[in-house]
C-alpha cells in the first residue's frame, strides 16, 4: 500500500528521569537524560525506523532540548520540515520518577512551552498534502488551540481520502473536563483504527463490558479496534474478525513509549500491506522490545531488530 506519508501532530518533549527506583523529587538526587520524547514523537520515530515515509507537525524551542529532538527524528528518517522553532518559548519537558510499586510520577511543562504554539501553518499544510495516514494521540489534546489544530489536520487528510488512527492515551480524570471528552469523541468519530490500552476501551462508551464497548465503537464507523493489553498481548476486532495475539514476555526496565511503539508498528505494518496476524505480532514485539531499554525513544526498532527479538523470545519460550 504505502500511499503517502504517515503524519502526526503533537508535543515534542525532553524526558529527564530519576536514576533510582523510589527516588523523590523533593530532594536532590541523580538524574538520567535528557532523552527525546513526547508520545506522538515516539510514535513517528518508530514509523521512521520501520522505513515508512513519515513526518511530524510540532514546535520546539531554539534550545539544546529542541535541537536534540529535531536531530534525533531527522536522523531516524522523519520529515521535520513542519516542526516550528520558537525563539520565545522553551522546548517542553517531562521529569519522571519511579515508585517502588512500579508506578510513575511526572512533572510536565507542556502548556507553557513551545508545544502550546503548534499550528497548522503553511509548512504543516504542505506536509499534510503528502499524507496518506494521520495519527492522533489523545495526550496532544491539552488545549483548545491543539484541539482546533488537530481537527483542521484531520479535515485536510480526510478530504484527500486519507485514513486516521487514534490512540486515546488519556487519564480517566481528564474525561471530567467537558471539552476534553467532546474532543476525544470527535476524534473517535473520524478514526479508522482505534488503538486503546485495555481500560481505555470503555472510557468513551456507555457499555458495561468489553464486548458491548467494541460493538458500540464499531457502530460509530470505526473500521477496526486494536486493544493493547500489555503483558497479556493484544487483540483485534472489526465486527467480523476477532484475533488475539499472545505477548512476547521480557524483563521490563522502562515502560515509557511501549504503547506508542506498538501503535506505530501496527499502523505501519498495515500500511505496508502486512496481514492482521503479522501486524499484531510485530506490534507486540515492538512494545515488548521498547521496555527493555531505558529512555522513551531508545527502544524504537527496525524490522530486522524485531525479527531478531521475536526469534530470541520464541527460543527462550521453547527452552523454558
KOLROKE-174416 format. One line per field, with one value per residue (C-alpha): residue number from 1; residue in three letters; x, y, z. Coordinates in steps of 0.05 Angstrom, whole numbers, plus 5000, padded with zeros to 4 digits. Layout:
// residues N
k = (NUM/...)
r = (Ala/...)
c1 = (X/...)
c2 = (Y/...)
c3 = (Z/...)
// end
This chain:
// residues 320
k = (1/2/3/4/5/6/7/8/9/10/11/12/13/14/15/16/17/18/19/20/21/22/23/24/25/26/27/28/29/30/31/32/33/34/35/36/37/38/39/40/41/42/43/44/45/46/47/48/49/50/51/52/53/54/55/56/57/58/59/60/61/62/63/64/65/66/67/68/69/70/71/72/73/74/75/76/77/78/79/80/81/82/83/84/85/86/87/88/89/90/91/92/93/94/95/96/97/98/99/100/101/102/103/104/105/106/107/108/109/110/111/112/113/114/115/116/117/118/119/120/121/122/123/124/125/126/127/128/129/130/131/132/133/134/135/136/137/138/139/140/141/142/143/144/145/146/147/148/149/150/151/152/153/154/155/156/157/158/159/160/161/162/163/164/165/166/167/168/169/170/171/172/173/174/175/176/177/178/179/180/181/182/183/184/185/186/187/188/189/190/191/192/193/194/195/196/197/198/199/200/201/202/203/204/205/206/207/208/209/210/211/212/213/214/215/216/217/218/219/220/221/222/223/224/225/226/227/228/229/230/231/232/233/234/235/236/237/238/239/240/241/242/243/244/245/246/247/248/249/250/251/252/253/254/255/256/257/258/259/260/261/262/263/264/265/266/267/268/269/270/271/272/273/274/275/276/277/278/279/280/281/282/283/284/285/286/287/288/289/290/291/292/293/294/295/296/297/298/299/300/301/302/303/304/305/306/307/308/309/310/311/312/313/314/315/316/317/318/319/320)
r = (Unk/Unk/Unk/Unk/Unk/Unk/Unk/Unk/Unk/Unk/Unk/Unk/Unk/Unk/Unk/Unk/Unk/Unk/Unk/Unk/Unk/Unk/Unk/Unk/Unk/Unk/Unk/Unk/Unk/Unk/Unk/Unk/Unk/Unk/Unk/Unk/Unk/Unk/Unk/Unk/Unk/Unk/Unk/Unk/Unk/Unk/Unk/Unk/Unk/Unk/Unk/Unk/Unk/Unk/Unk/Unk/Unk/Unk/Unk/Unk/Unk/Unk/Unk/Unk/Unk/Unk/Unk/Unk/Unk/Unk/Unk/Unk/Unk/Unk/Unk/Unk/Unk/Unk/Unk/Unk/Unk/Unk/Unk/Unk/Unk/Unk/Unk/Unk/Unk/Unk/Unk/Unk/Unk/Unk/Unk/Unk/Unk/Unk/Unk/Unk/Unk/Unk/Unk/Unk/Unk/Unk/Unk/Unk/Unk/Unk/Unk/Unk/Unk/Unk/Unk/Unk/Unk/Unk/Unk/Unk/Unk/Unk/Unk/Unk/Unk/Unk/Unk/Unk/Unk/Unk/Unk/Unk/Unk/Unk/Unk/Unk/Unk/Unk/Unk/Unk/Unk/Unk/Unk/Unk/Unk/Unk/Unk/Unk/Unk/Unk/Unk/Unk/Unk/Unk/Unk/Unk/Unk/Unk/Unk/Unk/Unk/Unk/Unk/Unk/Unk/Unk/Unk/Unk/Unk/Unk/Unk/Unk/Unk/Unk/Unk/Unk/Unk/Unk/Unk/Unk/Unk/Unk/Unk/Unk/Unk/Unk/Unk/Unk/Unk/Unk/Unk/Unk/Unk/Unk/Unk/Unk/Unk/Unk/Unk/Unk/Unk/Unk/Unk/Unk/Unk/Unk/Unk/Unk/Unk/Unk/Unk/Unk/Unk/Unk/Unk/Unk/Unk/Unk/Unk/Unk/Unk/Unk/Unk/Unk/Unk/Unk/Unk/Unk/Unk/Unk/Unk/Unk/Unk/Unk/Unk/Unk/Unk/Unk/Unk/Unk/Unk/Unk/Unk/Unk/Unk/Unk/Unk/Unk/Unk/Unk/Unk/Unk/Unk/Unk/Unk/Unk/Unk/Unk/Unk/Unk/Unk/Unk/Unk/Unk/Unk/Unk/Unk/Unk/Unk/Unk/Unk/Unk/Unk/Unk/Unk/Unk/Unk/Unk/Unk/Unk/Unk/Unk/Unk/Unk/Unk/Unk/Unk/Unk/Unk/Unk/Unk/Unk/Unk/Unk/Unk/Unk/Unk/Unk/Unk/Unk/Unk/Unk/Unk/Unk/Unk/Unk/Unk/Unk/Unk/Unk/Unk/Unk/Unk/Unk/Unk/Unk/Unk/Unk/Unk/Unk)
c1 = (5000/5047/5009/5032/5067/5044/5039/5024/5015/5031/5080/5156/5190/5254/5248/5293/5285/5305/5361/5337/5271/5237/5276/5238/5238/5233/5307/5369/5386/5418/5381/5388/5375/5355/5320/5280/5206/5133/5081/5069/5144/5158/5103/5131/5203/5182/5147/5212/5253/5209/5226/5159/5158/5132/5132/5111/5077/5102/5142/5205/5246/5310/5349/5391/5329/5294/5353/5365/5296/5299/5367/5343/5279/5315/5370/5318/5283/5226/5208/5219/5201/5136/5169/5169/5226/5206/5253/5204/5183/5226/5221/5171/5197/5178/5212/5194/5207/5191/5155/5173/5109/5129/5082/5109/5101/5111/5125/5108/5119/5076/5023/5076/5126/5135/5086/5029/5040/5033/4992/4973/5014/5038/5094/5044/4994/5049/5065/4991/4983/5030/4996/4960/4950/4945/4954/4921/4948/4899/4955/4962/4892/4914/4886/4833/4888/4913/4843/4830/4896/4882/4812/4840/4892/4841/4795/4852/4872/4800/4784/4841/4816/4868/4857/4862/4886/4871/4905/4866/4927/4887/4879/4809/4804/4813/4746/4713/4731/4672/4715/4765/4711/4680/4747/4761/4692/4704/4769/4736/4682/4733/4783/4791/4837/4824/4883/4863/4900/4857/4817/4812/4767/4706/4721/4684/4624/4563/4580/4586/4630/4684/4643/4589/4641/4672/4604/4586/4651/4647/4576/4603/4641/4709/4737/4780/4798/4866/4869/4937/4937/5008/5032/4971/4988/4936/4872/4840/4766/4730/4660/4672/4742/4769/4842/4884/4960/4999/5053/5127/5149/5213/5243/5216/5266/5226/5153/5151/5137/5115/5044/5067/5115/5062/5012/5064/5085/5014/4995/5059/5052/4980/5001/5054/5002/5020/4966/4929/4964/5033/5018/4997/5059/5106/5067/5072/5146/5156/5122/5159/5227/5216/5210/5278/5314/5316/5292/5224/5250/5312/5276/5247/5262/5276/5243/5310/5314/5242/5255/5315/5275/5217/5265/5301/5236/5209/5273/5271/5198/5214/5271/5233)
c2 = (5000/5056/5112/5177/5193/5175/5241/5260/5326/5339/5350/5342/5338/5321/5270/5270/5213/5197/5146/5103/5070/5102/5167/5230/5298/5333/5327/5327/5262/5233/5242/5209/5244/5286/5237/5254/5243/5261/5207/5229/5239/5168/5143/5177/5158/5085/5093/5121/5064/5016/5052/5083/5156/5200/5270/5309/5375/5405/5461/5464/5518/5544/5509/5446/5405/5425/5410/5344/5322/5350/5318/5251/5250/5273/5222/5166/5189/5234/5295/5352/5408/5423/5427/5501/5531/5583/5637/5657/5591/5533/5461/5421/5376/5318/5296/5225/5184/5111/5089/5024/4992/5008/5068/5132/5205/5260/5335/5365/5432/5429/5483/5537/5510/5515/5457/5503/5543/5486/5508/5481/5533/5533/5482/5436/5441/5422/5360/5342/5346/5287/5250/5184/5167/5214/5192/5226/5220/5238/5267/5322/5349/5391/5459/5489/5511/5440/5412/5462/5445/5371/5380/5421/5368/5312/5350/5361/5288/5261/5307/5275/5204/5190/5147/5163/5125/5147/5127/5158/5157/5196/5195/5178/5243/5284/5259/5301/5363/5370/5400/5342/5289/5324/5328/5254/5235/5278/5241/5174/5193/5206/5149/5086/5049/5057/5038/5038/5008/4957/5003/5058/5015/5032/5105/5136/5088/5074/5000/4958/4904/4898/4863/4916/4971/4941/4935/5007/5036/4996/5021/5092/5078/5057/5005/4966/4965/4942/4934/4939/4891/4897/4831/4797/4814/4847/4836/4858/4869/4893/4866/4803/4783/4777/4757/4752/4755/4728/4772/4766/4766/4801/4839/4909/4965/5026/5023/5093/5091/5019/5035/5088/5040/4985/5031/5058/4987/4962/5021/5017/4942/4951/5009/4963/4910/4860/4815/4829/4770/4792/4864/4844/4801/4857/4907/4862/4853/4928/4945/4889/4908/4981/4965/4931/4998/5060/5122/5133/5132/5088/5023/5041/4983/4967/4906/4869/4883/4860/4796/4781/4797/4752/4695/4705/4706/4645/4606/4629/4605/4538/4525/4549)
c3 = (5000/5026/4991/5023/5088/5157/5195/5267/5304/5377/5432/5429/5497/5531/5587/5647/5696/5767/5766/5824/5838/5897/5888/5907/5871/5939/5950/5906/5871/5808/5742/5674/5608/5572/5525/5462/5480/5472/5455/5383/5373/5397/5351/5289/5305/5307/5240/5211/5240/5201/5137/5121/5096/5153/5183/5244/5258/5323/5356/5399/5429/5398/5453/5463/5482/5418/5373/5409/5387/5316/5303/5331/5289/5226/5236/5240/5177/5200/5156/5206/5159/5196/5265/5282/5323/5375/5399/5453/5486/5511/5489/5531/5586/5630/5693/5715/5777/5791/5854/5889/5862/5790/5781/5751/5772/5721/5726/5659/5625/5562/5566/5576/5525/5450/5443/5463/5399/5350/5289/5221/5184/5112/5127/5161/5103/5054/5096/5101/5025/5022/5079/5068/5141/5201/5274/5333/5404/5459/5502/5450/5461/5520/5498/5453/5405/5399/5390/5334/5300/5304/5275/5218/5202/5203/5156/5106/5107/5104/5046/5007/5023/5077/5138/5212/5273/5344/5409/5467/5514/5566/5641/5665/5706/5642/5618/5672/5631/5582/5526/5531/5527/5468/5432/5445/5420/5357/5343/5354/5304/5250/5262/5222/5270/5345/5390/5463/5521/5559/5607/5554/5512/5553/5571/5513/5513/5556/5555/5618/5588/5535/5482/5485/5482/5420/5387/5405/5377/5312/5301/5302/5238/5266/5218/5268/5342/5366/5442/5475/5534/5560/5590/5561/5489/5443/5406/5340/5326/5263/5271/5231/5254/5325/5335/5398/5397/5456/5489/5479/5552/5572/5631/5638/5650/5627/5603/5573/5498/5494/5473/5424/5390/5389/5354/5305/5286/5276/5233/5192/5180/5156/5110/5081/5066/5120/5148/5213/5246/5225/5243/5314/5322/5302/5344/5406/5393/5384/5450/5487/5460/5478/5553/5554/5543/5588/5552/5517/5446/5456/5443/5375/5328/5256/5224/5228/5303/5312/5273/5318/5381/5360/5345/5412/5453/5417/5431/5504/5509/5478/5527/5588)
// end
